[in-house]
């Protein structure tokens, strides 16, 4: 029972990562190590509405962090959590 639920949640996490992060221009920019657009991406108050918004953007403290800071955190979290969850899922079988 738990294995099925766990696997289902893992697939949901992977799908969301692929749809909202992995296929974005920002992801490619971030992973390339470029810095030429850092001022655009990491200045307070700069949100590119054409990149698409998720509801969490309205929860960000605009005086403390940027929309893209949050995206970087999600990229890093997914890079660590998906392999860990995949390993745990395999061990449960």
N, C-alpha and C positions, 0 to 999 in steps of 0.2 A: 504494500500500500504506500509506504513512505517513498520507496524507490520510484514509483510511478509519478508521484506528486513532485518529487525532487527533480526528476528528469524533465517534467513538463515546465517547471519554473526555470530550469536551466535553458531550455529551448526558447522560452519567452525572453529571457535576459539576452541571449545571443541575437535573437531577431530584433529586439529594440536597439541593441548596440549597432547592428548592421544598418538598420533603417535611419536612425537618428544621428549616429556619430560617424561610423566607418565610411559611409558614402558621401560625407560632406567635404566641401572645399577646405574648411578649417582643419579637419583631420589630416588631410594631405599636407597642408601648410605646416601644421604642428609636427608631424612625423618626419618631414623633410629636414627639420632643424633650421629652417630659414628664420630670419629675424626682420626682414624688410617691411613687414606689415604689423609688427608688434605694437606700434603706436596706435594703429587703427583698432586692433583687437583688444589691447589691454589698457586702454584709457577709460577712466570712469565715464559712464553715461553713453558710451558708444555701443549701440545695438543695431546691427544690420538686419532690418526687417525682411529683407529678401532671402536671408539664410533660413528663415523659418523660426518660429518660436514655440517653445513648450510652455506649459502653464507654470512651471517652476521659475521661469524668468521673472515673474512678478514677486517672487519671494526673496529675491536677491537684494541685499542691502547695497544700493547704488552708491553709497558714500564709502563703502568698504571694498567691494569687489566688482568685477565685471561679468558680463554674460559669458565671456570666453574663459575666464578663470574657472567657472563652474564646468565648462566643457572639458578643460584639461583635467580636472579632478575626476570627471566621469571616465575619461580615456584611461587614466592611470588605474582607477579602481577596477575597471573591466579587464585591463591587462593582467591584473593579479587575481581577481576573483573567478573569472571564467575558467582558467586552467585548474584552479584549486577545486572548484565545484565539479568540474568534469572528472577529476581524479577521485573525488569523494563519491560521485555517482557510480563510477566504475567499481569502486571497492564495495559498494552496497549490493551489487548484483551477485 
